[in-house]
Structures are given as C-alpha cells and as structure tokens.
C-alpha cells in the first residue's frame, strides 16, 4: 500500500511538472530592440538577448517575446556586458588612522556600482596578506557587486603614512601564498604610495606576481629625484602588468606626455611590449594636459577605471559612467570605450568568463542611453572641457537579476 501511494504521488508530481513545462516561460528576461555592443564577439548592432537562471541563453536578431516572463524594450538604448572597474578602493570600515584599509576613505561598493552599470569591481590593493581575510568577510562576502582584488605587497595594505613605506613588510612569498589561497578573488599584486629611492618595492611586487602567476599593478612615483619611468616600463615590469594613473602628472613621477606635448617614445614601446595603461582617474591622477594630447596622438588607455574612494567620488571623477563619458568626449569611439570597460579588463585580470554577452555567460548586463546635449567634464586640477554626449545607465542586471532600473523599464506599470 505504501509503495502504491509513493508511486501515485510521483506520477502526480511528474504530471504537474509536464504541465508547467508546457505552459511555462522559456526565458526569465528578454531584452529586445537594443543596440548590442559586445567586443569579444565583434557585435555592434541591434540584437535581442534572452536570460534564464542567471545565464544568457540566446542572442539573435529576433527572439519571440511570447514565452518570456519579463520583457524589456531597449529601443534607443545600448546593451553591453556589465561594466568592470579594475581600480577601486572598497575596504570600508571604521578603523581609525588606517586610510583606505578597513577605514573611512574606502567605500561600500553597492552604493556606487549598479547605478553606473558596473557589475564587477577590482579593489586595487587596499588589503595586504595580513588583513585580506577581514576584507573578504567584511566586503566581498557582503556585496551584491562581484568584488575581486589586487593584494598589496605591503602586508598591512594601504594604511597610509609610514606603514606603506615599510620595506620589511613587503614579503613576496607570503603575498604569493595568500594570492594562491584566495585565487577565486585575488587577481594580482599591487604596489602604491612608496616614496623612497629604492627599487626594492617594485622588485618585490613583480616577484610576488611571478610566484602566484598573476599580473601586477603599480602606482609609481613620489621620490625626488624621480626614478626612471623608462626603467620601470621597459625593464622591471612584464607584459600584462598594469601602469595605473596613466594620465597623471604628479610630484616625483615622470609623465607619459613630455614638455612638448608628445608621448615619450619608450611609452609607445611599453604598450607595444604588452604593458597595460590604466586610467585610474582618482582625485588627483587625471589631467587633460596629459589625456588630450595622448588620445589625439592615438595613444589610448588599455583599460578605463575610476580609482573610486571618498577623495574622488565628488570631484572630477564622480563615477565610472562619467569617466567613460569623458573618454568618449576626448575622442575615443563608443565601441572602444565599452571594450576598455568590459572585455579588455576581463582579459587583463584573467577572468575571461566575464565582460561579454556570449550564450552561456553569466547574465551581467547594462543598458545605457547616450544623451546628446551640452555637458561639462572636470579633471583633477579643476579644469573643465565641454562635451556633447554623456552616458546614462537605464538598467543593470547582475546574474539575471535587475539591480538598477532608473526609469522602470523592467517594471510593470501600476494601474489603480
């Protein structure tokens, strides 16, 4: 009798499942009529894109809307992979006198990402091997935004002042061990804010990168007299390593554009060699006097990023979309701007599962409106240039879930 009862229940369950399969929806979400820009797959045209179970399941010129649980009309919008910002500082906390490492200068990511179409951020060395576990538990594990990280070569991370000058705390072996231990989250090694005449920090950073087989990112400069930028780019750094704040002109660091407004020859050589030049806008590291002549000469950054923290968010940087719009108005094409904010950074950090809209990929998607009008953009010296186009994020989707909907285009209309 019990066996018969179980068989009967199973038969009913199978029947109900069949009914739901017949009358159920093929897609959780369908985006129609948008202009897809997907650099990895060479797409820049009007296409539809369907999502189910957090994955992209179909991309085609025409997908029927009959069997989709939610329909988004993207007419007049650009549809791109979720934006990847590879230089942020988000190890936020309340530790006093700790600068960016578990203190007040860093920011919680979710408040600054989705509204700009950003679905993945990479913290640029806020934590070191001593406190990465705290960063993971406190920020990575608590955020809807996908959070990855460069690990600082200084064990205590970016706590500012004398702590970041401590050569004894720059341990390649221990740094490499922690990178490997947390390889799902840590994508590279970072050096920042060292202001001495020694090359030891650079050498130790690169050694840690070699031990863990990851790229490095460097915020170079601060010493007087200046250390040789040519030596850094052509001798010390490897193809795939990242020179951030590329359009800065700060004390103690040679600028990439010389006094005559020309890109230095060895800078061209370094980019050809495979070094990555990252924007890393920040609160003091993006000048029109560098960016304008560089782009006019055809020298484009390999990646676009914000250097997000409390010192940059309300200045000329503002957010990732403002930085992307700035690059657009300086002469980069929209396709290039999207590429250097999606697929290019995914390759740089060796996470090629991200940054594209291929079938089977994680459904991290952003929808943008390119507004035409009169806009102003500010650099970190306080100078303004005028522009006539600006990106605005209408919708952000993270693993198939709508996490930002500016004007309700993915929401049902309310009727009394």
C-alpha positions in Angstrom: 0.0 0.0 0.0 2.8 2.4 0.9 4.7 1.6 -2.3 1.5 2.3 -4.4 1.0 5.6 -2.5 4.6 6.7 -3.3 4.2 5.8 -7.0 0.9 7.7 -7.2 2.5 10.8 -5.7 5.4 10.6 -8.1 3.0 10.3 -11.1 1.1 13.4 -9.9 4.3 15.3 -9.5 5.5 14.3 -12.9 2.2 15.4 -14.4 2.3 18.8 -12.7 5.9 19.2 -14.0 4.8 18.4 -17.5 2.1 21.0 -17.3 4.5 23.7 -16.1 6.9 22.7 -18.9 4.2 23.1 -21.5 2.8 26.4 -20.2 5.9 27.8 -18.5 8.2 30.5 -19.8 11.2 29.9 -22.0 13.0 33.0 -20.6 13.1 34.8 -17.3 14.0 38.1 -19.1 14.1 39.2 -22.7 15.7 42.4 -23.9 14.5 43.5 -27.3 15.4 46.2 -29.9 18.6 47.3 -28.2 21.9 48.0 -29.9 24.3 45.4 -28.5 28.0 46.2 -28.1 29.9 43.0 -27.3 33.6 43.5 -28.2 34.6 39.9 -27.6 32.1 38.6 -30.2 32.6 41.5 -32.6 28.9 42.6 -32.3 27.8 46.2 -32.6 24.3 46.1 -34.0 20.6 45.8 -33.0 20.1 42.4 -31.4 17.8 40.7 -28.8 19.2 38.9 -25.8 17.4 36.3 -23.6 18.2 35.3 -20.0 17.3 32.3 -17.8 18.6 31.1 -14.5 21.1 33.9 -14.3 22.7 33.0 -17.7 22.5 34.4 -21.2 20.7 31.7 -23.2 20.2 33.3 -26.6 21.4 36.2 -28.6 19.8 36.8 -32.0 18.5 39.5 -34.3 14.9 38.4 -33.5 13.7 36.5 -30.4 10.0 35.9 -29.9 8.6 37.6 -26.8 5.7 35.2 -26.4 7.4 33.0 -23.8 9.3 35.5 -21.6 8.4 36.2 -18.0 9.7 39.7 -18.3 10.2 41.9 -21.4 12.4 45.0 -21.6 12.1 47.2 -24.6 15.6 48.6 -25.2 14.7 50.8 -28.2 17.2 53.6 -28.4 19.5 52.1 -25.8 22.9 50.4 -25.9 23.1 47.0 -24.4 26.6 46.0 -23.1 28.2 43.5 -20.8 28.2 44.6 -17.2 31.0 47.1 -16.7 34.2 46.0 -15.0 36.0 48.7 -13.0 39.5 47.4 -12.2 40.7 50.1 -9.9 38.5 50.9 -6.8 39.0 51.2 -3.0 36.2 49.5 -1.2 37.8 48.0 2.0 35.5 50.3 4.1 35.5 50.1 7.8 35.9 52.2 11.0 39.5 51.5 12.0 41.0 55.0 12.8 44.1 56.3 11.0 44.0 53.4 8.5 43.4 55.4 5.3 41.9 53.0 2.7 42.5 49.7 4.5 39.4 49.0 6.6 38.7 52.7 7.3 36.8 55.7 6.3 38.3 56.6 2.9 37.1 53.4 1.2 33.5 52.9 0.2 30.9 50.1 0.2 30.7 49.0 -3.4 26.9 48.5 -3.9 26.2 52.2 -3.4 28.4 53.2 -6.3 28.3 50.4 -8.9 24.9 49.3 -10.2 23.7 52.8 -10.9 26.7 53.2 -13.3 26.2 49.9 -15.0 29.1 48.3 -13.1 28.7 44.7 -12.0 32.3 43.8 -11.2 34.9 45.8 -9.3 38.5 45.1 -8.5 39.9 46.6 -5.3 43.4 48.0 -6.1 45.5 46.9 -3.1 43.5 48.2 -0.1 44.3 45.0 1.7 47.5 43.0 2.1 48.2 39.5 3.2 47.8 40.3 6.9 44.2 41.6 6.6 42.7 40.2 3.3 40.6 37.7 5.3 38.9 40.6 7.0 38.3 42.3 3.7 36.8 39.2 2.3 34.4 38.6 5.2 33.5 42.2 5.6 33.2 43.4 1.9 33.4 40.6 -0.6 31.0 38.3 1.1 28.5 41.0 1.9 28.3 42.7 -1.5 25.9 42.1 -4.4 28.5 43.5 -6.7 31.1 41.0 -7.7 34.3 42.0 -5.9 37.8 40.9 -6.9 41.1 42.3 -5.6 44.7 43.1 -6.1 46.7 42.2 -3.0 49.0 44.9 -1.7 52.7 43.9 -1.4 52.6 45.6 2.0 51.2 43.1 4.4 49.0 45.6 6.2 47.7 47.1 2.9 47.1 50.8 2.2 47.0 52.2 5.7 48.9 55.3 4.7 52.0 57.1 6.0 54.9 55.1 7.4 53.1 51.8 7.1 53.2 51.9 3.3 56.9 52.7 3.4 57.8 49.6 5.4 60.1 47.6 3.2 60.3 44.8 5.9 56.5 44.2 5.5 56.8 43.7 1.7 57.0 39.9 1.6 56.7 38.3 -1.9 56.5 34.8 -0.5 53.6 35.5 1.9 51.9 37.7 -0.6 52.1 34.9 -3.2 50.8 32.4 -0.7 47.7 34.5 0.1 47.1 35.2 -3.6 47.0 31.5 -4.3 44.9 30.7 -1.3 42.2 33.1 -2.4 42.7 32.7 -6.1 38.9 32.9 -6.7 39.0 36.5 -5.6 42.6 37.8 -5.9 43.7 38.7 -9.4 47.0 40.3 -8.9 49.5 42.2 -6.7 49.6 46.0 -6.1 52.3 48.5 -5.1 51.2 52.0 -4.2 52.4 55.2 -2.5 56.1 54.2 -1.9 58.2 57.4 -2.0 61.8 56.2 -1.5 64.7 56.0 -3.9 64.8 52.2 -3.7 63.7 49.8 -6.4 63.1 47.1 -3.8 59.3 47.5 -3.7 58.9 47.2 -7.4 61.2 44.1 -7.5 59.3 42.5 -4.6 55.9 43.2 -6.2 57.0 41.6 -9.5 58.5 38.7 -7.6 55.2 38.1 -5.9 53.4 38.3 -9.2 55.7 35.7 -10.7 55.3 33.4 -7.7 51.5 33.5 -8.0 51.4 33.8 -11.8 49.3 36.9 -11.7 49.7 40.5 -13.1 50.8 43.4 -11.0 49.5 47.0 -10.8 51.7 49.9 -9.8 51.0 53.4 -8.6 54.5 54.7 -9.3 56.3 57.8 -8.1 56.8 60.1 -5.2 60.6 60.3 -5.0 62.8 63.3 -5.7 64.8 62.9 -7.9 62.4 60.9 -10.0 63.1 57.2 -10.5 63.4 56.2 -14.2 60.0 55.6 -15.8 61.8 54.1 -18.7 63.5 51.5 -16.5 60.1 50.7 -14.8 58.2 50.2 -18.0 60.9 48.5 -20.2 63.0 46.6 -17.6 61.1 45.9 -14.3 57.5 45.4 -15.5 56.4 42.4 -17.6 53.8 42.2 -20.4 50.4 42.1 -18.8 51.5 44.2 -15.8 49.5 47.4 -15.2 50.6 51.0 -15.0 47.7 52.8 -13.4 47.0 56.6 -13.3 48.4 56.7 -16.8 47.2 60.3 -17.4 48.6 61.7 -14.1 51.3 64.3 -13.7 52.3 64.2 -10.1 55.3 65.0 -8.0 58.1 62.5 -8.2 56.9 60.7 -11.3 57.7 61.3 -15.0 54.5 62.0 -17.0 53.9 59.9 -20.2 53.4 63.1 -22.2 56.6 65.2 -22.3 57.0 69.0 -22.1 56.4 69.3 -25.8 53.1 67.5 -25.7 54.5 64.3 -27.2 54.1 60.7 -25.9 57.6 59.6 -24.8 59.0 57.0 -27.3 59.5 54.4 -24.7 55.9 54.7 -23.6 54.8 53.7 -27.1 57.3 50.8 -26.9 56.0 49.7 -23.5 52.4 49.5 -24.7 53.6 47.5 -27.8 55.5 45.3 -25.4 52.2 44.4 -23.7 52.1 46.7 -20.7 48.6 47.8 -19.6 48.0 51.5 -19.3 45.0 52.0 -17.0 43.2 55.3 -16.5 42.7 55.1 -12.7 41.2 58.6 -12.6 41.0 59.2 -8.9 41.1 62.5 -7.1 44.5 63.7 -8.3 45.5 61.5 -11.2 43.8 62.6 -14.4 44.8 65.7 -16.2 43.6 67.0 -19.6 47.1 68.2 -20.3 48.1 64.5 -20.4 45.0 62.8 -21.7 44.1 65.2 -24.6 47.4 65.1 -26.4 47.8 61.4 -25.7 44.5 60.5 -27.3 45.0 63.0 -30.2 48.2 61.1 -31.0 46.3 57.8 -30.9 47.6 56.6 -27.5 44.5 55.0 -26.0 44.3 53.5 -22.5 44.1 49.8 -22.3 41.5 50.0 -19.5 39.2 52.6 -18.1 38.8 52.8 -14.3 37.8 55.2 -11.5 40.1 54.8 -8.5 36.9 55.2 -6.5 37.2 56.4 -2.9 35.9 59.3 -0.8 38.6 61.6 -2.2 37.4 61.1 -5.9 33.7 60.4 -5.9 32.6 64.0 -5.6 35.3 65.6 -7.7 36.1 65.4 -11.4 35.8 61.6 -11.3 32.2 61.2 -9.9 31.6 57.6 -11.2 32.5 55.1 -13.9 30.0 56.4 -16.4 31.4 59.9 -16.0 34.9 58.7 -16.7 33.7 56.7 -19.7 31.8 59.7 -21.0 34.9 61.9 -20.5 36.9 59.5 -22.7 34.2 59.5 -25.3 34.3 63.3 -25.5 38.1 63.3 -25.7 37.8 61.3 -29.0 37.5 57.6 -28.2 34.8 55.8 -30.1 31.8 54.3 -28.1 32.9 50.8 -29.1 36.4 51.5 -27.8 35.1 52.9 -24.6 32.9 49.9 -24.0 35.7 47.5 -24.9 38.1 49.0 -22.4 35.4 48.9 -19.7 34.3 45.3 -20.3 36.2 42.7 -22.3 39.6 44.3 -22.1 39.7 44.4 -18.3 38.3 40.9 -18.1 41.3 39.7 -20.1 43.7 41.8 -18.1 42.6 40.2 -14.8 42.4 36.8 -16.4 38.7 36.4 -15.8 37.6 35.8 -19.4 34.3 34.3 -18.2 33.3 38.0 -17.6 32.9 41.0 -19.9 30.9 39.6 -22.8 27.4 38.5 -23.9 28.1 35.0 -25.2 25.5 32.3 -24.9 26.1 30.5 -21.5 27.8 33.5 -19.9 26.8 35.0 -16.6 23.9 37.5 -17.3 25.7 40.6 -16.1 24.3 43.2 -18.5 24.0 47.0 -18.6 21.7 49.2 -20.7 22.8 52.8 -21.5 21.3 55.8 -23.0 23.7 58.1 -24.9 22.4 61.6 -24.2 23.1 64.4 -26.6 23.4 68.0 -25.2 25.8 70.4 -23.5 27.9 68.8 -20.7 31.0 69.7 -18.7 33.8 67.4 -17.6 36.4 68.3 -15.0 39.9 67.0 -14.5 41.7 66.6 -11.2 43.3 70.1 -11.5 39.9 71.7 -11.7 39.9 72.4 -15.4 36.7 71.9 -17.4 36.1 70.9 -21.0 32.8 70.9 -22.8 31.3 67.8 -24.4 28.2 67.0 -26.3 27.5 63.4 -25.3 27.1 61.6 -22.0 26.2 58.0 -21.0 23.4 57.4 -18.6 22.6 53.9 -17.1 18.9 52.9 -17.6 19.2 49.3 -16.3 21.7 47.0 -14.7 21.3 43.2 -14.5 23.5 41.1 -12.2 23.4 37.4 -12.7 20.0 37.7 -14.3 18.5 39.9 -11.5 17.5 43.5 -12.1 19.6 45.5 -9.6 19.1 49.1 -11.1 16.1 50.3 -13.0 16.3 54.1 -13.4 13.0 54.7 -15.2 11.2 51.4 -14.5 11.7 49.9 -18.0 11.8 46.4 -16.4 9.0 47.0 -14.0 5.2 46.5 -14.5 3.1 49.6 -14.8 0.9 50.4 -11.8 -2.8 50.8 -12.5 -5.3 51.9 -9.9 
